[in-house]
């Protein structure tokens, strides 16, 4: 048996106890998202029960994709314009995502294996998808274009469920890897990390720190985030708008709402030069994992002050000094993240287009969305 919830306030009391291992499934995070999600994303929450007991949950996001959101701020040839137009005709519209489109990783499903089989659990999730799809068609006359089960490591148990994916014609598609750094047992302080860098990368670290040139980093309290809300958003948007492909734009109050709901489990660090905010990064404290979240900077100070590289070092320092077991740097910018010690962990998704003809082309289509990047993994440690 399953139940679909449209708001966090209606979730059963036992929800948080079941998902205490993952902040992205907990009601505080979901509540913040409910008040600050991108305009084109709406969340549904699925509870799966055995008799009266909650034994599984799923987060489903309805995403409305439009050309202006997907491809932004790019100067391309007529041929590439044509290609983007063809891709957008297939992808644009409404999709349902099992997972969190706003963060790298599997943060959409969880069930108690001792209480329900994975096959039965996935069938309940798929039934909920079909109900949501029909409701959207009935209430708004909108057709769901695609279904997505998002972000699984290659060793995830879900890959054993080939019968389920074949039955529902969901195809496995490779996506960009998740960049993660395991914190070594001998890194009791950040200085231990620096000492483990080989000479080339230790010198690189020292150069980056020198290029700060008077920039001061400090954590922002809730009131600070509210005061600098517009500046934070502009710096975030500056980075987001230069990405080749995007599926959403954050709302301006996103960071404030996260801090309001998550308190010390959400961190915002600002970079100030002469009391002017020139960059920031955010962190989510997720059990033993430190999850790097959204960041932003202005172009004027990014390169001369190596803001992005310094952010990566600062994230590592926070994770090591606060005894996290891993630092999740997420996808994008793989080479520079590998230069500070992150390793690429391959991931896949499962997708289905509701048009049977287009469904067979999904692998090629998704390849256009996630082009292979030629990058060289770095090996910064001795």
Buried (B, 14 or more C-beta within 10 A) or exposed (E): EBBBBEEBEEBBEBBBEBBEEBBBBBBBBBBBBBBBBBEBBBBBBBBBBBEEEBBBBBBBBBBBBEBEBBBBEEEEEEEEEEEBEEBBEBBBBBBBBBBBBBBBBBBBBBBBEEBBEBEBBBBBBBBBBEBBBEEBEEEEEBEBBBBBBBBBBEEEEBBEBEEBBEEBBBBBBBBBBBBBBEBEEEBEEBEBBBEBBEEEBBEBBEEBEEBBEEBEBEEBEBEBBBEBBEBBBBBBBBBBEEEEBBBBBBBBBBBBBBBBBBEEBBBBBBBBBEEEBBBBBBBBBBBEBBBBBBBBBBEEBBEEBBBBBBBBBBBBBBBBBEEBEBBBBBBEBBBBBBBBBBBBBEBBBBBBBBEEEBBEEBEEBBEBBBEEEEEEEBEBEE
